[in-house]
Amino acid sequence: MTCYTGVKATENRGDVMLTRRECLLAGSAAVLVPTTPGKSAESARIPDPASPLPHKDAFFPFANTYLNCASQHPVSRGARRALDRYLDYKTFATDSDYSNGAVYNRNLENYAQLINADVDEVAYVQSTTVGENLILKALNIPEGGGRIVTDDLHYLGSLPTYAELIKHGMDVITLRAEDGRIELEAFEKAINADTRLVSISSVSMVNGFQHDLRQICEMAHARGALVYADVVHQVGSTPLDVRETNVDFCSAASYKWLMGEQGLGFLYARKDRLAEIKRPWFGHYQLKQRHGLGFPSPVRHDEAVEYEHHESALGLFAMGSQPNIIAAQLDYSLQYLLDVGVERIQLYRQPLIDRLQERLPQLGYASITPRDSATALVSFRHDGDTQQLHDKLDAAKITLSVAEHHFRISPSVFNDMDDIDKLIEALS
Ligand SMILES: Cc1ncc(COP(=O)(O)O)c(C=O)c1O
């Protein structure tokens, strides 16, 4: 059975256009993506997302062994096709029933499904940082004062934000990691009755340490505080269930584990918090009916503008127009992640992480990731000769993330044990 998939709106589908999910349900072994003449290199058979991992053929051949998905995830063949189809439409050279609106709706639905939220709890944001800042503003921070509890495994780019908030009168407590983890007792001690917000990365960029988000939310809520989680290193690679954790807010960019691109991400806000917080900014995408877009009516332009906000996360957080091309890419990638299953990705990956945790310390690289970690990021110390480490990795054609005193490995759905063994060999 040949299934034509891609960005066509399901509600407008014709006889032969099926979503990839429908193809799977129809039992096809592989998805043949239709190609534009001259694009045959990208139109290879894309493996069925339900097929066993690794999914090497779902990606293009890499120049290097790529173990750096926590920095940037490669674009898959399927996403590349979705991008091509978007660009075919955007040339306006042919008739196309491509619908940006349908793609945006589908992405919100798919993202909500990925984190077990309702679709009206999710809004688009430009980046993780924008999501975090919107939540600070929505909570009237710093104007409202009070305590914020964060930790030094949170995004390094966010820590200066909290340093700034101290200057604006907030009482900021930054918990320090010991042995690569922040113990729950530290939160227990730090969250007091003045605490407004606990702001953390659910999975740390530094070493992949994963907080017990449910326990932290329970503790914070018991003292009247709310919880924001940066989930950029969790969503898409390690299961996240916002209902189970009870987290109040979380945001993530799409260019890492969501297999998207810089410029479009998602902000989740728990439904019952929406009425309690203030609208942090204003924008026409927050409105149910966007009057005044397109050609203004010459007879109406001096009338009072009528508008009504969406009663959803969009109604609070949406701003202006968004990058359609990234939405097109995500239309493929989010469905791919749902079809593969994040639990399955985690299970598949764990032996790769375990092997690194076992072998690299034997070679003199001490692990800074807790041994029981089950996330996609694992980090090790090196002796400080960063250039020498770069040279070794370059010679072996391996890409990973190297910092001054540690390096980080972050495998994804296309990596296998051979990649891990190649790295171990290069570091031996
Ligand atoms: C934990 C964490 N949060 C956020 C980001 C990126 O933030 P933004 O999406 O605002 O660029 C990164 C990037 O490396 C990160 O590691």
The ligand as a MOL file (V3000), in Angstrom:
LIG
                    3D

  0  0  0     0  0            999 V3000
M  V30 BEGIN CTAB
M  V30 COUNTS 16 16 0 0 0
M  V30 BEGIN ATOM
M  V30 1 C 18.0960 23.7050 29.5930 0
M  V30 2 C 18.0140 24.6150 28.4050 0
M  V30 3 N 17.0150 25.4950 28.3370 0
M  V30 4 C 16.8750 26.3160 27.3000 0
M  V30 5 C 17.7640 26.2860 26.2490 0
M  V30 6 C 17.5900 27.1650 25.0800 0
M  V30 7 O 16.8120 28.2570 25.3430 0
M  V30 8 P 16.1040 29.0070 24.1470 0
M  V30 9 O 15.0820 28.0540 23.6050 0
M  V30 10 O 15.5000 30.1860 24.7610 0
M  V30 11 O 17.1430 29.3320 23.1400 0
M  V30 12 C 18.8440 25.4150 26.2820 0
M  V30 13 C 19.8300 25.4270 25.1900 0
M  V30 14 O 20.8430 24.8200 25.2010 0
M  V30 15 C 18.9580 24.5480 27.3720 0
M  V30 16 O 19.9580 23.6690 27.4340 0
M  V30 END ATOM
M  V30 BEGIN BOND
M  V30 1 1 1 2
M  V30 2 1 2 3
M  V30 3 2 2 15
M  V30 4 2 3 4
M  V30 5 1 4 5
M  V30 6 1 5 6
M  V30 7 2 5 12
M  V30 8 1 6 7
M  V30 9 1 7 8
M  V30 10 2 8 9
M  V30 11 1 8 10
M  V30 12 1 8 11
M  V30 13 1 12 13
M  V30 14 1 12 15
M  V30 15 2 13 14
M  V30 16 1 15 16
M  V30 END BOND
M  V30 END CTAB
M  END
